[in-house]
Structure formats: structure tokens, C-alpha cells
Amino acid sequence: MKRLAVAVVCACSAHDGPPPVSNTTVTVERDAQPAPFIARIQKVEVSGSIVLVTIAAGTEQGIDHNWRAFLVRETVAIDGGELIIIRVDKRTTVAKSTLTFDQIPANLRVRFDPP
């Protein structure tokens, strides 16, 4: 549950002076959990012994560092394909792969699972 602080102001006539303010905390329940989704890989590059994967999904799609990412073929995760999210930008996510560059086949996608 998320807690929000809300200021409540009552409507008073102009001759009563400034309106009183009451600080109240309201609890808001989040009904819908974000759904997992699949995104396209834009680039795979090697930096030393690290394989970096750039994915076409970012904060605009609701991604943050708490999400989990997996390399998938169609909708099935490949063995050893879990990614470690390093950076999330507006439209892209950069993640580190435990697989080597040669082990990442062409035409793979990434499945993002919400926290």
C-alpha cells in the first residue's frame, strides 16, 4: 500500500479570514500489478569481459531497477539468460548478461517481470 499526505481545505466565505488547513494521511491501495512484457534488443556489446545488452524499454514503460529481466526465445526464458539491470533511461535499459557474446543467439528478446 502507498501512503499519501493530503492537505484538506474547507470552502469558507471571504470575510471569515484564511481557510483552515488540516493535514491528513490517506491510504491508497494499488489494485493492478504491472504485467510482464517483452521488449526488443537494440544492441549487444562487449566491454572487457562484460556483455552489455541495450533493450528498447525504459522508464516510459514503467521499468525501474527493481524489475527482473530475462533473455527469451519467443516467451520461454533461455538457460542462464537472467540479466542484471545496470541503467534505466527514458526509452532504453542497459543490462549485463552472464552469458558470453557468442552464447547470445540472434533474434532474442527480453522479458521484463515486475517486482
C-alpha positions as CSV (number, residue, x, y, z in Angstrom):
1,M,0.0,0.0,0.0
2,K,1.1,3.5,-0.7
3,R,0.5,6.3,1.7
4,L,-0.1,9.8,0.5
5,A,-0.2,13.1,2.5
6,V,-3.1,15.2,1.5
7,A,-4.0,18.8,2.6
8,V,-7.7,19.3,3.1
9,V,-9.0,22.9,2.7
10,C,-12.6,23.8,3.5
11,A,-14.5,26.4,1.5
12,C,-15.2,29.5,3.6
13,S,-16.5,32.9,2.8
14,A,-14.0,35.7,2.1
15,H,-14.8,37.5,5.4
16,D,-14.0,34.6,7.6
17,G,-10.3,35.0,7.1
18,P,-7.9,32.4,5.6
19,P,-9.4,28.9,5.4
20,P,-8.2,26.3,7.9
21,V,-5.9,23.6,6.7
22,S,-6.0,20.0,8.0
23,N,-3.1,17.6,7.2
24,T,-4.5,14.1,6.7
25,T,-2.8,10.8,5.6
26,V,-4.8,8.8,3.1
27,T,-4.0,5.1,2.3
28,V,-4.3,4.2,-1.4
29,E,-4.3,0.6,-2.5
30,R,-2.8,-0.3,-5.8
31,D,-5.1,-2.8,-7.5
32,A,-3.3,-3.6,-10.7
33,Q,0.2,-5.1,-10.6
34,P,2.1,-4.2,-13.8
35,A,2.1,-7.0,-16.3
36,P,5.3,-8.7,-17.6
37,F,6.1,-7.7,-21.1
38,I,8.6,-8.5,-23.9
39,A,10.9,-5.9,-25.4
40,R,13.3,-5.9,-28.4
41,I,17.1,-6.0,-28.0
42,Q,18.7,-2.9,-29.7
43,K,22.4,-3.7,-29.2
44,V,24.8,-6.3,-27.7
45,E,28.3,-5.1,-27.0
46,V,31.4,-6.4,-25.1
47,S,33.1,-4.2,-22.6
48,G,36.2,-6.1,-21.3
49,S,34.8,-9.4,-20.0
50,I,31.2,-7.9,-19.6
51,V,28.5,-8.3,-22.2
52,L,26.1,-5.4,-22.2
53,V,22.6,-5.6,-23.7
54,T,20.7,-2.4,-24.6
55,I,16.9,-3.0,-24.6
56,A,14.2,-0.9,-26.2
57,A,12.2,-0.3,-23.0
58,G,12.7,2.2,-20.2
59,T,11.0,4.4,-17.6
60,E,8.3,5.4,-20.2
61,Q,7.2,1.7,-20.0
62,G,7.4,1.7,-16.2
63,I,10.7,-0.1,-15.9
64,D,13.0,0.6,-12.9
65,H,15.9,-1.2,-11.2
66,N,13.6,-3.4,-9.2
67,W,12.3,-5.2,-12.3
68,R,13.8,-8.6,-13.4
69,A,14.9,-9.2,-17.0
70,F,15.5,-12.4,-18.8
71,L,16.6,-13.3,-22.3
72,V,13.8,-15.2,-24.0
73,R,13.2,-17.1,-27.2
74,E,9.5,-16.3,-28.1
75,T,8.2,-16.4,-24.5
76,V,10.5,-19.0,-22.9
77,A,13.5,-17.9,-20.9
78,I,16.8,-19.4,-22.1
79,D,19.1,-21.1,-19.6
80,G,21.5,-18.6,-17.9
81,G,19.6,-15.8,-19.6
82,E,18.9,-13.6,-16.5
83,L,20.1,-10.0,-16.9
84,I,21.3,-7.6,-14.3
85,I,19.8,-4.2,-14.9
86,I,22.5,-1.5,-14.7
87,R,20.8,1.6,-16.0
88,V,17.3,2.6,-16.9
89,D,16.8,5.6,-19.2
90,K,13.6,7.1,-20.6
91,R,13.4,4.7,-23.6
92,T,16.2,2.2,-23.1
93,T,17.5,-0.1,-20.4
94,V,21.1,-1.3,-20.2
95,A,21.7,-4.7,-18.6
96,K,24.6,-7.0,-18.0
97,S,24.5,-10.6,-19.2
98,T,26.1,-13.6,-17.5
99,L,26.3,-15.2,-21.0
100,T,29.1,-14.6,-23.4
101,F,28.7,-12.6,-26.6
102,D,28.8,-15.9,-28.6
103,Q,26.2,-17.5,-26.4
104,I,23.6,-14.8,-27.1
105,P,21.8,-16.0,-30.3
106,A,20.3,-13.6,-32.8
107,N,16.6,-12.6,-32.7
108,L,16.3,-12.9,-28.9
109,R,14.0,-10.6,-26.9
110,V,14.0,-9.6,-23.2
111,R,11.1,-10.4,-20.9
112,F,10.7,-7.9,-18.0
113,D,8.9,-9.1,-14.9
114,P,7.6,-6.6,-12.3
115,P,9.0,-6.6,-8.8
